[in-house]
Amino acid sequence: MKRLQLWLCVAFLLCGIGITKAQKLVFTPQWTAQAQFVGYYVASSKGFYQEAGLDVTIKHPSASKASSDYLLEGESQFATLNLVTAMTLIDKGAKLVNILQVSQQNNLLIVSHTPLNGKESLKGKKVGYWRVGFGELPIAMDKKYELGIEWIPFLSSINLFISKAIDATLAMSYNELFQLRMAGQRIKDNQLLYMRDIGYNVPEDGVYVTADFYHKNKDTVMKFVEASRKGWEWAVEHPEEALDIVMLTMKQNGTSSNIISQEWMMKEILKQVADKDTGKRSYRLEQHSLDLANRILLESGLIKKGITYRQITQL
């Protein structure tokens, strides 16, 4: 009898383990560890993914390999992409689905050594851009207005600009602009050209999966979305603790930084999660944002055919 009871207990425990075993998944943000991805770090640290039955590994990309490569090559099931980057990939045949749109505003700008009197001041200039992407909007602007910009690729450094090897550089308001100022660059407002101020306010970061994974794992996708949303909302409500989680994540990933720059980044990022006009955080791709992106990319020839809302969201 005792042996039977023992075997029943073992069987019960094994069944329990099988029921509660979390699904293993890999999520790749589009850059190295930093406050830009605070909501996902919170979701992982606070156990929101685990509570949803997901065992999520956050695998950051290298400086020379884009997050889209990890996704399309099957190394990751989830990845963050800039909206226009995702659209250009879809136009080339990639079957991607936007499942979560965190960014609702654009953070990209051009920083120049000399004052800028509108985009025409960039005619014939050497402008630095990231080799792994994020430059589609200014490239579209360049083509539309025939500015003849000479685009100089770089990986992740501000050194090209500081050394004056280039006339201007692309930057994010939450990252490179802060770095330049901390490096002693005396940058005035008239040296900055924000894309959102000249008709290019296209939202940026969203989470994408392949269409094949989406249709085969809709329940898993929805669990990931809800847990991630929970992480972002928690970060908004607990910014000091969220910043601690960011710094710990960076330390674990061997990424060097300081708390001042990461605090600046996180504040900027959390502001962009909300709609500029309504102040609401919808976490979805809005039709009007897709329409704007389509117009810009079609005008510049960066995509051949407009991307429909159903095509990119499967809704």
N, C-alpha and C positions, 0 to 999 in steps of 0.2 A: 504493500500500500504506500509506504513511504517513498519507494522508488518511483511509483506511478505519479505521486504528487510532485516529486522532483522533476520528472520529465515534463509534466504539464506546466510547471512554472517556467522551465527552460523554453518550452514551445511558445508560451505566452509572451515571454520577453523577446524572443526572436521575431514574433509577429509584430510586437510593438515597435521594434527597431525598423522593421520593413515599412511600417505605416508612417513613421515619423522621419524616415530618411529624406534629407533635403535634396532637391534636384541641383546638380552641379552646373554652374553657368559661368561664363567669362564676360566681363563688361570692360570695354576699352574707351576711356575718354580720349579726346583728340590731342592731348598734350601731356606733359609730365605732371606729377602731383603738385597741385596748387589749389588755392581757394576758389578758383573758377568752378570746381566740381564739388563744392562743399555739401550739397544736398545728398549726393551719392555716398560720400564718406560718412555722413551722419546716418544714413539708412543702414549702412554696414555696421558702423560702430554701435549704434543703439539697438541693433538686432531686428530692424524692421524687415529686412530680407529674410532672415531666419524665421521670423514669425509667420511669414508668408509661405514657408516651406521651400525657400530657395537658398542654395549655398553659392553665393556670388563672390567670385574672385575678381578684384579690380586690377586689371593688367594695363599699365600705362604703355604707350607706344614709345619708340625711339625717336630721336629728332629727325631721322631720315626716312621713317616709314609711317605713313598716315594711318589713322584709325580705320579709315575705309578699307585699307588693305587687309587689316586684321579681320574685319567683318566679311569681306568678299572672299577671302581665302579660308574662311571657316575657323580661324583661330579664336574668334570671339562671336558670341551670339547677339550681343548688344554693343552699340558704339555711339558716341556722340559725334555729330557732324554739323557743320555750318549749313544752313538751309540751301544757300546757292550752290555749295559744293555738292550736296546731295542731288540737287536738280540737274547739275551738269553730268553727274554720274548716271542718273536715270536716263537722261537724253542719249547717253552713249550705250544704253542697253542694260545697265544694272537694274535689278528689280529690288528696290528698297522701299521700306514702309516707315513713315514717321509715326511713332507711337506716343511720343511725349515731346512737346515743344516748351522748353523752359524759358528761353530768351524771348522777350516780346519787343525788344528794341535793339538798335544797332550801336556797337561800341567802337567801330573802326574809324580811324582818322589818319590823315597824312600830316606828318611833322616836317617842317622845312627849316633850313638854316636861315632863310631870308623871309621877309613878310610875304604873305600870299594875298593877292587881290583876286580871290576866286580861283576856280579850277584852271583858268587860262594861264595863270602864273606858272603852271607846271609844264608848259610846252617845251619839249626837247630836254627835259630834266632827267637826271639819273635818280631813280627812286627804288629803294630797297623793298623787297617783299619776301615772305616766307616761302621756302622751297616746297614745303608740304601743304601749301594751300592758303586759304583765307583771303586771297587777293582778287577774287572774281569781280566784285563790285567796282573797285577802282580801275581794273582792266577794262570793264564794260564802259565806264566813263571815258577812259582814254580813247577807246575805239569810236564811241558815239561822237565825241567832240574833236576827233582827229588831233590829239595833243602830241602824238609822237613821243611819248614817254619811253625812256630806255629802262627796262625793268631789270634790276640787279638782284639775283636770288641770294638769300642767306638762310642759315639754319635757325638760330635762336638768339642771336647776339645783337646788341645795340652798338657794337664797336665800329661797324662800317659808318654809321652816322657820326659818331663822336670823332672819328679820325678824318671826317670830311671827304671820305672816298666817294660818297654819294651826296646829292643835293637835298634829298628828302627821304623819308622812310615811312612805311606803313607802321602803325602802332595801334594797340588797343588802349582805350582810356583807363582800363583797370590794371594794365600791366606795363607795357613798354614806355608809355608816357611818364608813369611814376618813376620807372628806372632811370630814364633820361634826366629827370629833374634831380633825382637823388645822386646822379653821377656828376652833378654840378652844371648841367646845361641850363643856361638862362633862357628859357623858352617863354615867349610872350604869346598872348592869345592870337595875335595876328599872324603867327607862324603855324597855326593849327587849322586844318580843314576837316571838319567832321562830316562823314558821309551822310549821317542822318539829317544834316542841315541843308543839304543840296539835293534832296529828293531821293536819297538812297537809304531810307530808314527800313531796311529789311531785317527782320529778326534773325538771330544767329543760331545758338546751340539748341539742338534737339536730339532725341535718342532715336536710333534707327535699327531695324532688323531687316534681314532678307525676307522677301515675300514668301519664300518657301518655308522658312522657320515660322513666320507669322501664321500661316494657314495651318500648319501642323501643330502649333503650340499656343493657340490663342489664350488658353487659361493661364499658362505660364507668363505670357506677355502682359496680361492684365495684372497679374500679381506683381510683376516687376514694376509696372507703371504706378500702381497704388503705393507700393512700398517706397518708391523713389519720391513720389509727391509728398508722402509723409515726412521723408527726410528733408526736403526743401522747406516745408512748412515749419518743421521743428527748428531749422536753422534760422528762419525769419524771427521766430519767437524767442530763441535762445542764442543770440549772436556771440556772446562771450564764450559759452561752452562749445559752440560750433567752431569757433576759431581755434580753441584748444585741440579739437579733433583734427582740424586741418594741419596744425603744426605737428601733431603726433604722426599723422599719415605721411607727411613729407619726410619726417625723420626716419620712419620705417622704410621709405622708398629711397633713402639716400639723397634726397633733394635738398639742396641748401637754399636758405632764404632767411628772412627775419620777420618777426611778428608784425612790425609796422607796415611793411609792404603787403603782407597777406591780409591784414585788417583792412587796408585801403581797397585791395582787390575784392574782398568779400562784400564790403559795403556797396561798391559799384555793381557787382554782380547781382546782389539781392535786390537792388533798385530796378534792374532791368528785367526781373522776373515778372513785374507788374506792368500792365498796360499803361502807357503814358497818359491816356485820357481818362480811363475809368478807375485806374489804381487797382484793378482786380487781377488776381493770378489764376488764369484759366488752365495753364499747362497744356494747351492744345494749339495746333497750327490754325490760324484764322484765315478765312477765305481771302480777305482783302490783302493780307500779307503775301499770300501766294500769288495773287494777281499782280501786285507790284513787282515781285521778283520775276515773274514771267515776262512782264513788259520790258524790264531792264535787260534781261538775258536774251530775249528775242531780238530787241533792237540792236544789240551789240553782236549778234550772231554767235553767242556763246552756247546757245541751244538752238536746235533746228525746229523743234515743235514744242508748243506749250505743254506744261505738265498739269494735268487735271487734278482737282482736289481728291477725287476718288482714287486716282492712280497713286498718289503719294501717301494717302492715309488709309485707303481701303475702306472708307466709310461711305 
